[in-house]
Amino acid sequence: MKTFRNFASKHDFLIMIPWSMFLDIVLEWLSRHSLIEALKFVVQHPIPFLYNSFIIFVVYSVAILFRRRTFVRRIVSGLFVTLGIINCVLLLNRVSPFGFSDLSMIGDLFTMKDSKYFSAWEAILAIVGLAVFAFFLVRLFIKGKKFKSKTPFWARLILVAALWIALPLSGKFLQSSGLIESYFGNLAQGYLDNGYIYGFATSMLDRGMRRPLGYSSKAVQQVLSDTDTDKTTITGQTGVDDADKKTGPNVIVVLLESFFDPTEVNYLSFSEDPIPFIHSLMQNYTTGHLTVPVVGAGTSNTEFEMLTGMSVSFFGPGEIPQKTVLKARSVESFADDMKMQGYSTHVVHNNGGNFYSRANAFSKMGFDTFTAKENLDITDYTPLGSWPTDDILIGATKDAMDSTKNRDFVYTITVSTHGNYPGYKVIDNPAIKVTAKGKDESLQYKWEYYVNQVHTMDTWIKNYVEMLNSRGEDTLLVMFGDHLPTMGLTAGDMKENSIFKTNYITWNNFGLKKEDKDLTSYQLVSDELGRIGIHTGTMLQFNQQMMKENIEPGSIEYTNRLNMLQYDLLYGNRYAYNGVNLYPSSDLVMGIRDITVNQAYSFNGKVHIYGTGFTKWCKVYVNGEQVDTDYISGECLTINDSDIKSGDSIVVSQVGSNSTVFRSSNKFTYSSTEATDGNSTDDSAKDPSDNNTSVESESSDIIAPLTPETNEPAQ
């Protein structure tokens, strides 16, 4: 061992080559949760394996510039292992691997303790592990040996610089040769095929959109001049009297989490039709397959395409535009286009308002209101308890539509069919019995759970349609699956021979003609709005014209024009608007229903606060300071008697991650001698925030907007 240590010390730079390869195998082991699968990666994908090892080696090379080489290498090792452990844990709880965009969601992660994503035990373990590693580094820094190199510093610096220059050059060569991929449609599969370290590095360095060749005002105007759409003449007529003039139908767009038609899997069979109502809609209303940009995860990217008419294929692997470019700039969305036609615009979702920075993103997209999980009194959950059921979205959608006399454009996001799916028996007597021919028992149980959740979704859609129809207004409903579920599906498993195709379904109550066609997620809303006579909007008109000319998505002609226009609106000088931002962020209002505090009294060491609009995410503020709050019901919260005294003010707020106050109640003055009534409220005071809180200033999650005159886009 002493001889080996002497050799390793003398040739420490060369020793880093096999060590980098070994560490890469460890990282792939963590990523795949299997040493055998990691070794298969080495054998089946030797070039990606060697390139991943080269990335690690290049980072290690920095150590030769320091005298405390061991200390520096331990820091590098700790960094890589930490990334590997994070990825390993995340993949146990979700299907998408750890990417650079996830770093911007750390604030959300720590608000999810004791949840499916993040348990209190995992938090404690992470903190202890980091503390131990920090202690080890401090001890090593103090007692570690200092290395005295015989090679001059300038020579070592040249060597390290050469390695860092060679790293991207060799990567570009491998990409151009097709030996490693530059874009991952399926992020999880991309990491598996190309290696975890390369995947993470690509998600970190390849961000934003590259400036298109020939980008100029003239080039953008040429794209716009080729967009020759029809004049907007909205079809459908509603309205009761002169005081309530509504022209055209309501438009409701529903994202169906992880939905597709399970009968399109070749190896599945069922005891009965799992989605009879959906199939009846397919037979009577416009439907088709929808090409989406992701598989198994990445809801927000399909959402971005659907709401903007833009494509995420121009961004880096795993990049989430809502977490990057939409932090800096507003963007014209279909919500903006519909507002130009006199529509009120709403979002309804039974998950966190700040998750994927949605509150900020929907403000940047111009929506009027956003009803999120924090605004809803959620009590019912799926069989695993992982996600809220979607039933509450029916009433929430109705509330949003009833809140205005205008026509409504509503975007509803479901969540109950979200993965992961259990590989063990959960439902004792499933309504739909599923047979997965040739598959193991674990996958059989996963399909059984998923299909029965989709069966429940089928009933939910029926109830949703009945609610919309009962309102007596013309309505167009568009529903779509954001991606396939996480079942390890391959193209050969699917009747459509693609894992990037889901289904979209429509319904209307005013006689709109059935016109089946296959679309992409960035074409869907443009096409449906065109069918009711709406032809106003930059991306809307562009996509409608491409479809009118039968130009195929993905073709050079479609892609080049889309790239030019999308870059201009998101990163460029907005030549399409003559350099003016025509679609600034909206003052997004969170929630529809008011929160009211009516009574408060002390009993058994607790102060019971009664009112309306309470949810599990409500917090009580006493004189502007948040105190420990217990949710009892939608009408009752409790706090400790010691946290309040007579004469103090009470405000109840619905609070999201990062302590973002979404909506607040009236101010109520507490009296310890008797239960007070609503006469002691002061509606003019909104503490700690106004009901109409703008998410433009919601938290540190928001950064200052870029201006086209002073900023260049990320390359």
Helices and strands as residue ranges (DSSP letters): H 2-10, H 12-32, H 35-44, H 46-60, G 61-65, H 69-93, G 100-105, H 106-110, H 120-143, H 153-176, H 187-194, H 196-205, H 217-225, E 237-239, E 245-247, E 250-256, G 262-264, E 268-270, H 276-284, E 287-291, H 299-308, G 312-314, G 321-323, H 325-328, H 334-340, E 343-349, G 355-357, H 358-364, E 369-371, G 373-375, H 392-402, E 407-413, E 434-436, H 441-470, E 475-481, G 491-493, E 501-508, E 519-520, H 524-531, H 538-548, H 556-570, G 575-577, E 589-590, E 596-603, E 606-612, E 618-622, E 625-627, E 630-633, E 636-640, G 641-643, E 649-655, G 657-659, E 661-664, E 667-669, G 678-680, E 681-682, G 695-697
